[in-house]
Amino acid sequence: MTHSFDVAGISENDGQPPPAPVDHVAVVGALAEPTRRSLYEQVVEMDDWVSRDQVADAAGLPRATAAHHLDRLVDAGLLAITYRRLTDRTGPGAGRPAKLYRRAPRDVVVTLPPRDYELAGELLARAVLTASSEKTDVLTAVQQEAAAEGRHFAEEMRELAARDDETDPHARRDVVVEVLAEHGYEPVLGDGTVFLRNCPFHRLSQQHRELVCDLNVHLLSSAVEAFGDTGLSARLDPREGYCCVTLGPAGGGPSGGAEPEGGGAT
């Protein structure tokens, strides 16, 4: 079962810097508190920069209480802030600029188990555009775009390996496992094979298995090949409760290794 919670962002950022990465756990915690969630909804409904006084009046709360919850929403990355005078007065006696709040320019999606349908959508959309512009087969374009994304995974692996000075193949396999875990695959090692207990594209794979599994194997093949020196290769190896791809010893066929106990989330 997949549990999800969406917080839709606004498209513009009013010239502010790009938002920092979202701590999804902090987002869930911030909105689990009923008063805080109600205030977030109040800000969203107002659809403009709003002051603490405006939010407090709309919610029927003391200003200090509203300010506390609004700032917690800012800390969680759900609200953006700016400072602006609310009157035309200037100079001495004009008072300090008011702190204003607005929904942050980001999308937040929390899913359990981890899913990444946004990535799948991006790859498929890019494939359609590539096929149209280059007059090529759509499935071939899907493979090309998946491989390109796999090279981005490999860049993350190289950065992590360089940071930890990992050159040994066993250590580099651990780097692969760590990066794939960050992307929601829930990898586990078993008898020299990396089993993936979760498919980030699970629902799509249930409806369009051949297409999605082909995308996945090209993405992961490209990732481990571009990273290199792991002794691993990606292959289609469907198993009940696991992703359709496993990473096994290079040059081998479908893995005959024992599955880790407990099965997977897919």
Rosetta blueprint (number, residue, H / E / L):
1 M L
2 T L
3 H E
4 S E
5 F E
6 D E
7 V E
8 A L
9 G L
10 I L
11 S L
12 E L
13 N L
14 D L
15 G L
16 Q L
17 P L
18 P L
19 P L
20 A L
21 P L
22 V L
23 D L
24 H H
25 V H
26 A H
27 V H
28 V H
29 G H
30 A H
31 L H
32 A H
33 E L
34 P H
35 T H
36 R H
37 R H
38 S H
39 L H
40 Y H
41 E H
42 Q H
43 V H
44 V H
45 E H
46 M H
47 D L
48 D L
49 W L
50 V E
51 S E
52 R H
53 D H
54 Q H
55 V H
56 A H
57 D H
58 A H
59 A H
60 G L
61 L L
62 P L
63 R H
64 A H
65 T H
66 A H
67 A H
68 H H
69 H H
70 L H
71 D H
72 R H
73 L H
74 V H
75 D H
76 A L
77 G L
78 L L
79 L E
80 A E
81 I E
82 T E
83 Y E
84 R E
85 R L
86 L L
87 T L
88 D L
89 R L
90 T L
91 G L
92 P L
93 G L
94 A L
95 G L
96 R L
97 P L
98 A E
99 K E
100 L E
101 Y E
102 R E
103 R E
104 A L
105 P L
106 R L
107 D L
108 V E
109 V E
110 V E
111 T E
112 L E
113 P L
114 P L
115 R L
116 D L
117 Y H
118 E H
119 L H
120 A H
121 G H
122 E H
123 L H
124 L H
125 A H
126 R H
127 A H
128 V H
129 L H
130 T H
131 A H
132 S H
133 S H
134 E H
135 K L
136 T L
137 D L
138 V H
139 L H
140 T H
141 A H
142 V H
143 Q H
144 Q H
145 E H
146 A H
147 A H
148 A H
149 E H
150 G H
151 R H
152 H H
153 F H
154 A H
155 E H
156 E H
157 M H
158 R H
159 E H
160 L H
161 A H
162 A H
163 R H
164 D H
165 D L
166 E L
167 T L
168 D L
169 P H
170 H H
171 A H
172 R H
173 R H
174 D H
175 V H
176 V H
177 V H
178 E H
179 V H
180 L H
181 A H
182 E H
183 H L
184 G L
185 Y L
186 E L
187 P E
188 V E
189 L E
190 G E
191 D L
192 G L
193 T E
194 V E
195 F E
196 L E
197 R L
198 N L
199 C L
200 P L
201 F L
202 H H
203 R H
204 L H
205 S H
206 Q H
207 Q H
208 H L
209 R H
210 E H
211 L H
212 V H
213 C H
214 D H
215 L H
216 N H
217 V H
218 H H
219 L H
220 L H
221 S H
222 S H
223 A H
224 V H
225 E H
226 A H
227 F H
228 G L
229 D L
230 T L
231 G L
232 L E
233 S E
234 A E
235 R E
236 L E
237 D L
238 P L
239 R L
240 E L
241 G L
242 Y L
243 C L
244 C L
245 V E
246 T E
247 L E
248 G E
249 P E
250 A L
251 G L
252 G L
253 G L
254 P L
255 S L
256 G L
257 G L
258 A L
259 E L
260 P L
261 E L
262 G L
263 G L
264 G L
265 A L
266 T L
